[in-house]
Amino acid sequence: MALSSSTATSEVQTNSKTRVLFASLVGTTIEFFDFYIYATAAVIIFPHLFFPASTDPTTATIQSLATFAIAFIARPIGAALFGHLGDRIGRKATLVAALLTMGISTVCIGLLPTYHQIGIVAPLLLALCRLGQGLGLGGEWSGAVLLATENAPEGKRAWYGMFPQLGAPIGFILATGSFLLLNSAMSDTAFMQWGWRIPFIASAALVIVGLYIRLKLHETPAFQKVLNKQKEVNIPFKEVMTKHWKMLILGTIAAICTFVVFYLTTVFALNWGTTKLGYNRGQFLELQLFATLCFAAFIPLSAVFAEKFGRRATSIGVCIVSALFGLVFSSMLESGSIVVVFLFLCIGLAIMGMTYGPIGTVLSELFPTSVRYTGSALTFNLAGIFGASFAPLIATKLATTYGLYAVGYYLTAASILSLLAFIAIRETKNDDVNNQI
C-alpha cells in the first residue's frame, strides 16, 4: 500500500516550467564557468606556476594543455558512471552528485600549492583535480539536457533543450569577465601569486545555489514512467553498446564539429594571439568576451530553426557554414587588424551557437528513455575526446609546423565529418521520444 501511494504521488508531481529551465541553466552555467576558468588558466597561468621546469615556453604551454585534455578523457568515464545512476535511480539525484563532483574539484584547484612549493607533486595534483572536473562534467551536461527536454511540452523539445546550452556562453562570460576584472584590479605579480585562485574558490558559491535549486526538483515525467513500469535497464552501458551502437557512433561524429569550432576560436586563438601574434592578454580576452554575445544570441536562434525546419536540416546547414569558415580561418586571425580578428571571433562563436543550440536535443532524441542518460552522455563526451581534448594541442602543432592555414583546414575537415554524420541520422523532430521506453 505504501509503495502504491508513493507511486501515485510521484505520478502527479510535476516541475514548474520556471524551475526546470532555471535548474538546467544554472547547472550548466556553473559547469562551464568551472571549465572555462581552467581553460583560461591553462594558457596564461599554469605554464608558469605548475610547469616551470621546462625552459621552453611553448613546451610548458603544451604540458599545461595536456592537463586540460585529461578532463575530456575522463568525461566518457563520468558519462558511463553517472549515466548508469541516471538511468537506474533517476535524473535528479544524479545531477546533484555530478554537480558536487565538479564543484569540489574546481575549488581544490584554487587551493593547490605550486611547483615552487612542492615540486612535481603540484602538477600531479592539478591533473587529479582536472580528472575530477572531467568526471563531473561527464554526467552533468546530459542530465541537464534531459531535465529540460523530458519536461518539455509537445513541440518544444528543441526550445527547452536550448536552455542548458545557454549556460555555456554565460559561464564563459563569467569566467572571462572574472579574469579581466582581476587583471585590471591588481598587478601582474599579485595576479600570478594569488589572484588567479579567486575564481576557482568563488565557484563554491555558485555550486551552493545550484544544489539548492536542484534539490527542490521532482523526477522527470519521462523517467517516472520507466520507474512506474519497472523498465529500468540493469546495465545501461551494455544496452547502449549492444543495441544502440550505431546511434552512438553517428552522434559522436555529429558532435565533433561543435567542439572543434569552439576550442579553436577560444583556447587556441587566445594562446596563438597572445604568444605569436602580439596581442595583449587583456585585450584579447575583451575581444572574446564581447564575441561571446554572438554565441549566446545564436543559441536560441538555432532552437527556433530546429523546431521549424528540423534538427537534421539545421545542423547540416551549420556544418556547411563551419566548413567554409575554416577556409578563411588563418587569413582572418593573422590579418593584423583588431577589427578583423574581432569579426573572426564573432563568426566563429556565432557558428558555435548555431551548432551547439540543438545538439543536446539531437543526441537525447537518438536513445529511448531507459538508456537516454547513458547514451546521450557517452555520445557527447566521446565527441569531446575527438573534437576538443586535443584540439588546442593539434592546432598548435599544425600552426607551428605548417602554418596557421593548416588549422583552418583542420576545422573544415571536422565540419565535413560531422556533416556526413548528420546526413546519416534520421530526423526526430516529430517523434514521441518520451514514450519510447
C-alpha positions in Angstrom: 0.0 0.0 0.0 2.9 2.4 0.9 4.5 1.6 -2.4 1.3 2.2 -4.4 0.8 5.5 -2.6 4.3 6.6 -3.3 4.0 5.7 -7.0 0.7 7.5 -7.3 2.2 10.6 -5.7 5.2 10.5 -8.0 2.9 10.4 -11.0 1.2 13.7 -10.1 4.3 15.6 -9.0 5.3 18.0 -11.8 8.0 20.6 -12.0 7.2 24.2 -12.8 8.4 25.5 -16.1 10.5 28.2 -14.5 12.2 25.8 -12.0 13.0 23.3 -14.8 14.5 25.9 -17.1 16.4 27.7 -14.3 17.7 24.4 -12.8 19.0 23.2 -16.2 20.5 26.6 -17.0 22.2 27.2 -13.6 23.9 23.8 -13.6 25.5 24.1 -17.0 26.4 27.7 -16.2 28.4 26.5 -13.1 29.8 23.6 -15.1 31.1 25.8 -17.9 32.3 28.5 -15.6 34.4 26.0 -13.8 35.6 24.5 -17.1 36.5 27.9 -18.8 38.4 29.3 -15.9 40.6 26.2 -16.1 40.9 26.6 -19.9 42.0 30.3 -19.5 44.4 29.5 -16.6 45.9 26.6 -18.6 47.0 29.1 -21.2 48.1 32.2 -19.1 48.8 30.9 -15.6 49.5 27.2 -15.2 52.5 27.0 -17.6 54.4 29.4 -15.2 53.2 28.1 -11.9 52.9 24.3 -12.4 55.3 23.6 -15.3 58.2 26.0 -14.9 60.8 23.2 -15.1 60.6 23.5 -18.9 62.9 26.2 -20.3 60.8 26.4 -23.5 57.6 28.4 -23.0 55.9 26.5 -25.8 56.7 23.2 -24.2 55.4 24.4 -20.8 52.1 25.5 -22.6 51.7 22.2 -24.3 52.2 20.4 -20.9 49.6 22.6 -19.4 47.2 22.0 -22.3 47.8 18.3 -21.8 46.2 18.6 -18.3 43.4 20.4 -20.0 42.9 17.3 -22.2 42.7 15.0 -19.1 39.1 16.1 -18.4 37.9 15.1 -21.8 39.4 11.7 -21.4 37.7 11.4 -18.1 34.3 12.6 -19.4 33.3 9.3 -21.0 34.1 7.5 -17.7 31.9 10.1 -15.9 29.3 9.6 -18.6 29.2 5.8 -18.0 29.2 6.2 -14.2 26.6 9.0 -13.9 24.7 7.7 -16.9 24.3 4.4 -15.1 23.0 6.2 -12.0 20.8 8.5 -14.1 19.1 5.6 -15.9 18.8 3.4 -12.8 17.9 5.7 -9.9 16.8 8.9 -11.6 17.9 12.2 -13.2 17.6 14.4 -10.0 19.9 12.5 -7.6 22.5 12.0 -10.4 22.5 15.7 -11.3 23.2 16.6 -7.6 26.1 14.1 -7.5 27.6 15.3 -10.7 27.5 19.0 -9.7 29.2 18.2 -6.4 32.0 16.3 -8.1 32.6 19.1 -10.5 32.4 21.8 -7.8 34.7 20.2 -5.2 37.3 19.5 -7.9 37.3 23.2 -9.0 37.6 24.6 -5.5 40.5 22.3 -4.8 42.4 23.7 -7.9 42.2 27.1 -6.3 43.8 25.8 -3.1 46.7 23.8 -4.7 50.3 24.6 -3.9 52.5 25.4 -6.9 55.6 23.7 -8.4 57.9 26.0 -6.5 56.3 25.0 -3.2 56.0 21.2 -3.5 57.8 20.3 -6.8 56.5 17.6 -9.2 53.6 16.8 -6.9 51.9 20.1 -7.8 51.2 19.2 -11.5 50.2 15.7 -10.4 47.6 17.1 -8.0 46.5 19.6 -10.7 45.9 16.6 -13.1 44.0 14.8 -10.4 41.7 17.7 -9.8 41.2 18.1 -13.6 40.3 14.4 -13.6 37.5 15.2 -11.1 36.3 18.0 -13.2 36.0 15.7 -16.2 34.2 13.0 -14.3 31.6 15.5 -13.0 31.2 17.2 -16.4 30.7 13.7 -18.0 27.4 13.4 -16.0 26.3 17.0 -15.7 25.6 18.1 -19.2 23.4 15.2 -20.3 21.4 15.3 -17.1 20.7 19.0 -17.5 19.6 18.4 -21.1 17.3 15.6 -20.1 15.9 17.6 -17.2 14.8 20.2 -19.8 13.7 18.0 -22.7 11.9 15.4 -20.7 9.9 18.1 -19.0 9.2 19.9 -22.3 5.6 20.3 -23.7 4.9 18.8 -27.1 6.6 20.6 -30.0 9.0 22.5 -27.7 11.8 20.0 -27.0 14.4 21.9 -29.0 13.4 25.2 -27.3 13.6 23.6 -23.8 16.8 21.8 -24.8 18.4 25.1 -25.7 18.3 26.4 -22.1 21.1 24.2 -20.7 23.2 25.2 -23.7 22.8 28.9 -22.8 24.9 28.0 -19.7 27.9 27.7 -21.9 28.1 31.4 -23.0 27.0 32.6 -19.6 29.7 30.6 -17.9 32.2 31.8 -20.5 31.3 35.4 -19.9 31.5 35.0 -16.1 34.9 33.2 -16.4 36.5 35.6 -18.8 34.9 38.6 -17.0 36.4 37.5 -13.7 39.9 37.2 -15.2 39.5 40.6 -16.9 38.4 42.1 -13.6 41.2 40.6 -11.6 43.7 41.5 -14.4 42.7 45.2 -14.2 42.3 45.4 -10.4 45.7 44.0 -9.4 49.3 43.9 -10.5 50.6 41.0 -12.7 52.7 39.9 -9.8 49.7 39.7 -7.4 47.6 38.1 -10.0 50.1 35.3 -10.7 50.8 34.8 -7.0 47.2 34.5 -5.6 44.7 36.5 -7.7 44.1 33.6 -10.2 42.8 31.5 -7.3 39.8 33.7 -6.6 37.5 32.4 -9.5 38.2 28.8 -8.6 37.4 29.2 -4.9 34.5 31.6 -5.5 32.8 28.9 -7.7 31.7 27.3 -4.4 29.0 29.9 -4.0 27.6 29.0 -7.4 27.6 25.3 -6.6 25.6 26.0 -3.4 23.0 27.9 -5.4 22.8 25.1 -8.0 22.4 22.4 -5.3 19.6 24.4 -3.6 17.6 24.6 -6.8 18.1 21.0 -7.9 17.2 19.5 -4.6 13.7 21.0 -4.9 13.1 19.3 -8.2 10.9 16.2 -8.9 11.8 13.4 -11.2 11.2 14.0 -14.9 7.8 12.7 -16.2 9.5 10.5 -18.9 11.8 8.7 -16.4 8.9 8.4 -13.9 7.1 6.3 -16.5 10.2 4.0 -16.6 10.1 3.6 -12.8 6.4 3.1 -12.7 6.6 0.3 -15.3 9.8 -1.1 -13.7 11.5 -0.9 -17.1 14.9 0.2 -15.7 17.8 -1.4 -17.6 20.2 -3.4 -15.4 23.4 -2.3 -17.2 22.6 0.8 -19.4 26.2 1.0 -20.7 25.9 -2.6 -22.1 22.5 -1.8 -23.6 23.8 1.2 -25.4 26.9 -0.6 -26.7 25.0 -3.7 -27.9 21.6 -2.3 -29.2 22.3 1.4 -29.9 25.9 1.4 -31.1 25.1 2.8 -34.5 23.5 5.9 -33.0 26.4 6.2 -30.5 28.9 6.3 -33.4 26.9 8.7 -35.6 26.0 11.0 -32.7 29.7 11.2 -31.6 30.8 12.1 -35.1 28.0 14.6 -35.5 29.0 16.5 -32.4 32.7 16.7 -33.2 32.3 20.0 -35.2 30.7 21.6 -32.2 33.8 21.0 -30.1 36.4 21.8 -32.7 35.0 25.2 -33.8 34.6 26.3 -30.1 38.1 25.4 -28.8 39.8 26.7 -31.9 38.2 30.1 -31.6 38.7 30.3 -27.8 41.6 28.3 -26.2 43.8 28.1 -29.4 43.0 31.6 -30.6 43.8 33.0 -27.1 47.1 31.2 -26.9 48.2 31.9 -30.5 47.0 35.5 -30.4 48.9 36.4 -27.2 52.1 34.4 -27.9 52.6 34.6 -31.7 50.5 37.5 -32.9 51.5 40.0 -30.3 48.1 40.8 -28.8 47.9 41.9 -25.2 46.3 39.3 -22.9 43.7 41.6 -21.5 42.9 43.0 -25.0 42.3 39.5 -26.5 40.2 38.4 -23.5 38.0 41.5 -24.0 37.5 40.6 -27.7 36.5 37.1 -26.8 34.2 38.3 -24.1 32.2 40.6 -26.4 32.2 38.0 -29.2 30.7 35.5 -26.8 27.5 37.6 -27.0 27.2 36.2 -30.6 27.5 32.7 -29.1 24.6 33.5 -26.7 22.4 35.2 -29.3 22.6 32.4 -31.9 21.8 29.5 -29.4 18.0 30.5 -29.2 18.0 31.2 -32.9 19.2 27.7 -33.6 16.4 26.3 -31.4 13.8 28.3 -33.5 15.3 26.8 -36.7 15.4 23.3 -35.2 11.7 23.5 -34.2 10.7 24.9 -37.6 13.0 23.1 -40.1 14.1 20.1 -38.1 17.2 19.3 -36.1 18.9 17.5 -39.0 18.4 20.2 -41.6 19.5 22.9 -39.2 22.7 21.0 -38.2 23.6 20.2 -41.8 23.4 23.9 -42.8 25.6 24.9 -39.9 28.2 22.3 -40.7 28.5 23.7 -44.3 29.0 27.2 -42.9 31.6 26.0 -40.5 33.5 24.2 -43.3 33.6 27.4 -45.3 34.7 29.4 -42.2 37.7 27.0 -41.9 38.9 28.2 -45.4 39.2 31.8 -44.2 40.4 31.0 -40.6 44.0 31.8 -41.0 43.6 34.9 -43.1 41.2 36.5 -40.6 43.1 35.6 -37.4 46.5 36.7 -38.6 45.2 39.7 -40.5 46.9 42.2 -38.1 43.6 44.1 -37.8 41.9 44.2 -34.5 38.6 44.7 -36.2 39.1 41.6 -38.5 40.2 39.5 -35.5 37.1 40.6 -33.6 34.9 39.7 -36.6 36.7 36.3 -36.8 35.8 35.6 -33.2 32.2 36.8 -33.7 31.7 34.5 -36.7 33.4 31.5 -35.0 31.3 31.8 -31.9 28.1 32.5 -33.8 28.7 29.2 -35.7 29.3 27.6 -32.3 25.9 28.9 -31.1 24.1 27.5 -34.1 25.7 24.1 -33.8 25.6 23.9 -30.0 22.0 25.0 -29.5 20.3 21.9 -30.9 23.0 19.3 -30.3 21.6 18.4 -26.8 18.2 17.8 -28.2 19.6 15.8 -31.2 21.7 13.5 -29.0 19.0 12.9 -26.4 16.4 12.0 -29.1 18.6 9.3 -30.5 18.0 7.0 -27.5 15.0 5.6 -25.6 14.2 6.9 -22.1 15.5 3.9 -20.3 19.1 4.4 -21.6 18.9 8.1 -22.6 21.1 9.4 -19.9 23.9 7.0 -20.6 23.5 7.2 -24.4 23.5 10.9 -24.7 26.2 11.4 -22.1 28.5 8.9 -23.8 27.9 10.4 -27.2 28.6 14.0 -26.2 31.6 13.1 -24.2 33.2 10.8 -26.7 32.8 13.7 -29.2 34.6 15.8 -26.6 37.6 13.5 -26.7 37.9 13.5 -30.5 36.8 17.1 -31.0 38.1 19.1 -28.0 40.5 17.3 -25.8 43.5 17.6 -28.1 42.1 20.3 -30.4 44.3 23.1 -28.9 47.3 20.7 -29.0 46.7 19.6 -32.6 46.1 23.1 -33.7 49.3 24.4 -32.0 51.3 21.7 -33.6 49.7 22.3 -37.1 50.3 26.0 -36.9 53.9 25.7 -35.7 54.8 23.1 -38.3 52.8 24.0 -41.4 51.3 27.5 -40.7 48.0 28.8 -39.5 46.2 27.9 -42.7 46.5 24.2 -41.6 44.4 24.9 -38.6 41.7 26.2 -40.8 41.8 23.0 -42.9 41.5 21.0 -39.7 38.3 22.8 -38.9 37.0 22.3 -42.4 37.7 18.5 -42.2 36.0 18.2 -38.8 32.9 20.1 -40.2 32.6 17.8 -43.2 32.9 14.8 -41.0 30.0 16.0 -38.8 28.1 16.9 -41.9 28.2 13.3 -43.2 27.1 12.0 -39.8 24.1 14.3 -39.8 23.1 13.2 -43.3 23.0 9.6 -42.0 20.9 10.5 -38.9 17.2 10.5 -39.4 15.0 13.5 -38.4 13.5 13.1 -34.9 11.5 16.4 -34.7 8.1 14.7 -34.8 9.0 11.6 -32.8 7.2 11.0 -29.4 10.6 10.2 -27.8 9.4 10.5 -24.2 7.1 7.5 -24.7 9.9 5.4 -26.1 10.8 3.3 -23.0 
